[in-house]
Amino acid sequence: MSETKKDKQLFTVGRVFFLLIVIPLSLVALLIANGILKLGDTAREQAATVLDKKSQEEIKLRAMNVAEDVADFLRDREKDILIATILPAAETTYKEFILKNEKSLWVMKNNSIFKVIAPLYTEMSLIGRNGDEIIKIANGQIVPKGKLANVANPANTAYKSEDYFAKAKALNKGEIYVSPVTGWYVNRADFAKGKRFSGILRFATPLFDKQGFAGVISLAIDIRHLARFTDNIIPTQSGYVVEADAATGNYAYMVDNRGFIISSPNDYNIEGLYGDGTPVPALTDKTAKVLMSKGEEVLNVYQIGYIDPTLPVIAKDAAAGNAGMKTYKSGTQTLFVAYAAIKFYSSTYPKPGGFGWIGMNVDTGKFNELALSSSKKIQQEARSWIATIIVIITVSVILLFLIAALLARGIGRSIEAEVPADSQEGAEYYDDEDEED
């Protein structure tokens, strides 16, 4: 066979191979690459919006779950004080009750962090009908008889201003008085040195005998056990931390039904008392400058509309027993907040708002950085897939051409082997005669 015919055969085989395999493969690869590129562009354009909405709903749900956990915790404390009313009135029995009710806490001391097991209650007392303490356990120890006081006078109570005896005395059997969070105020300077708020939430219920009112049982919860529900949370993270940093704008906090902050990463925002038992005033637009100069920064959400008018709106909506989401300004930060009412009710925490509410803040600037980071990852992955496809196409085409060439050569050799040698000679002879003519 002539070289011209061999070349034509090779060209024909290669062309058929190219048309049937290489072109369809290339088209499919291009369609896939184009689809990935469009998917990457769409994801990049929508990542911030989708991530933002999804995360906001998740944070709101988390706020609702934490609010329910707090309500359950408080309901369990109601059960504890009702159990206490039927315990034998003995110092050893009360002390054992205190020591058996413990939970773990993360604490900071001397710039080091420790996990400790701490009693739920810092104080348990039995009070007679006239207000005289009969039995008292304080900080796990039995208080000597000579140090017992008459708590009908608020000045004789632990924080020199508590009126729990009078409030409990006015209740019916089985009803429970729950106090506001009470404790000594921690100012900004002391907080910076490592001091933390260490107040109480007091439960008290009346006792009755045949003569009627017989006294009061009181339990004082270590506020750290309540604060742990928010202190150890960062809203955008699934895990827990020892202490959140409010400066990041990404933290949780707790507000009571009066609008006072009762748990916050910044303890100087928590309502507290001066040494004489009088309350440290909350910031207002008129007093903020003077109070902040002294490091006194108690916050009541109803009174800080001067920071952003949205804040009192949030407090009112939560006080109506609702959960929601809003955005507000605080200095240079734009903050998203999800909030949910704590549906625990008592004579001092009535419906619909109940005990107060949980708030979870997120700095939207940092939040958008997270969305941007995610979209960049999507874009990088799309480019990586496209690069991979290009490599695969290139290698595949080269291999296919090599295979096509080998097949065409094999076909040519097969044809040569099948044609007799004399027929080739005859063809050459007749060609010579044609030339002579």
C-alpha positions, 0 to 999 in steps of 0.5 A: 500500500502506498504511503499516501493511502496509509496516511489517509487511513490514519487521518480517517481513523483519527478523525473518527476517533476525535469526532466520537470521543474527544469532542464529546468528552471536551464538551461534557468537561466544559459544561461541568466546569461552567456549572461549577463556576456558576455555582461558585459565583452564586454561592459567593454572591449569596453566602453572606445572606444565607449564612447570616439568616441561618445563623441568626435563627440558630442564635435565636433558638439558642437564646430560647433554649438557654432561657428554658434551661434557666427556667428549669433551674429556677423551678428545681430550686422551688422544689428544693425549698419545698423539700426543706420545709419538711426536713427535721429542724436540726443544724446537722440536717440543714448542713447535710442538705447544703453539702449534698446540693452541689454543681460544678463551676469555672472560677478564676483566681490569681489569673488562673482558671479552675473547675470546682464543685461548689454548693448551690446555696451559700445560706440556709436558715430557719426563722421564727415567727418574730423574725429571729433566726433559729438555725443558720448555715452560711458558706457550709458552716453552722452559724453559732447561736450568738451570731444569729440575728432578727431578720425582720429588720432588713438592716440585720440581713446579709446585704443590709437591705433584704426584706424577704422575711416580710415578703414571705410572711405575707404568702400562703402555704406553698407559695414562694418568694423569689428576691431580686439578684442581690450582692455587693457592687463590683466597679470597673477598677476592681473588675480589671483586677480580677474581682467578680460579682458574687451575689445571691438569689434568695428563695423564701417560703412561709411555715405554718402550724396550728396557730397559723404563721410559724416562721420562714425557710430561706435558701440563698442561691450562689448567683454564679450557678445562675450566671453560668448559663450565659457567662460560658457562652459565645453565641456563634460557637457551639462549645463553651468558654470559661469567660466571654469577652464583651469587647468582641461584641459576641457574648450572652447576658441575662436581664431581670424583669426590672430591666437590670443586667444580672449576668454579663461578661462585664460584672460592673454592668450588674446591679449591686449594692454599696456597703451600706446596702443602698443600690448603685444607680443605673446609668442614664443619659444625664448621669452616665458621665459622672458615674462612669468616671467613678467606674460605676456602670450599672445597666438597666435596659429601660434606661439606656435608650440614649445608647440606641432607642432599640434597646428599650423596645427589646426589653418591652418585647421580652417583658411581654414574654416574647422571643425575637431578633433586632439590630442596634448600635453601641458606639462604633459597633453594630450589634445583632441581638437575639432574645428570649423570655425566661418563663419562670413565674412567681409572686415577684416575677409574674406573667407574661415576662416572668423572671426576665430574659436572655440576650445574645449579642453578635458584632455584625462586622465580625459576623460578615467577616465570617461570611466573607471568609466562607464565600472565599473558601467556596470560590477557592474550591470552585477554582480548584475543581476547574483547575483539576478538570482542565488537567484531566481534559488535557491529559485525557486528550493527549492519551486519546490522541496517542491511543488513536495513533496507535489504533490507526497504525495497527489498522494500517499494518493489518491491512498491509498484512492482508494484501498479497505481495504480487498484487502490489507488484502488478499494481506497480507494473500497470502504473509503469505502463500507464506512464509509457502511454 
